[in-house]
Every structure is written in C-alpha cells, then in structure tokens.
Amino acid sequence: MLNRLILLAALLLPVGFAQAHQYTVGDIEIAHPWSQELPPNAPTVAAYFVLHNGGSTADKLLSVDSPIAGKAELHEHVKQDDLMKMQPVPTVDIAPGATVTFAPMAYHVMLLELKDRSLLSDGKRFPMTLHFENAGDVTVDVAVQKKAPDGDKPHQHAQ
C-alpha cells in the first residue's frame, strides 16, 4: 500500500521532479518507460523501459501498442558483419529473476505511423500498453525526454 501511495505522489509531481516511475503487473515490474523527444520530420520514435521478472516462472512480452501510433513493433539491435542493425522480434522472453533493459542499441519498441506528434516533445507523456503472456496487460505512461536517463545502458542478465 505504501508503494502505491508513493507512486501516486510521484505521479502528481511536475514531470521534472518525477523522472522515475514504475508499474507492476503479475510478477513483472516495468521501470521508467521513456522516449526521446521526436526530432522534426522523424517518421518514427522508439520507447524504452526496464522489465524485471520477480516470479519463479518465465514470461514473455508479446506485443505493445499506443494510441499515438498506428503500429508498434518490438525490435532489437544485432551485430552483423561488424555493423549494428535493427530488426523486429516476435516476442521478448523474460526468465524468472531476469532483468531485460529496453534501451538505445538494445531491445526497444518502434512506434510507427505516428498519429499525435504533439505528445512527443520534452516533458510530455503518452500511454503505451504492454501485453505479457502470463502477467496480462498493463498501460504505462511514457515520459518524453530530451536525452536518455543517466545509467540507461543496454543489458540483459539474471539476478
């Protein structure tokens, strides 16, 4: 209960004071969903967050959607012939006890066919729904920022 009150208090603060925000659905924790401010004329934007599976069974991120985009895809960066390439993935596995970071040059959500560009400027937020195989669905607020949060480095590891 105390965690929910703290989360509510943090959400009521101005965006500049409430950089970190967290959500839970089933055994999955979703920390700090964010997106970089949309450059002028950019046709797409990426969204990032950190997933942690606190349970004893594996789960899977099946898909993501947002009302600001006509289409959302799960993507990853992979190294091919000394080049980093972005490619879609059908799902993202989250092992028990594992943390999976969606960050630049790692897993990320590509939002395509953008409908509402006004929500993609610094300090704004937009909704995005994550669909998990076991935990179910959760809608999060994605914070739009000028730059990546400190310490947001791509990694995937079991704890």
Secondary structure, 3 states (H helix, E strand, C coil): CHHHHHHHHHHHCCHHHCCCCEEEECCEEEEEEEEECCCCCCCCEEEEEEEEECCCCCEEEEEEECCCEEEEEEEEEEEECCEEEEEECCCEEECCCEEEEECCCCEEEEEEEECCHHHCCCCCEEEEEEEECCCEEEEEEEEEECCCCCCCCCCEEEC
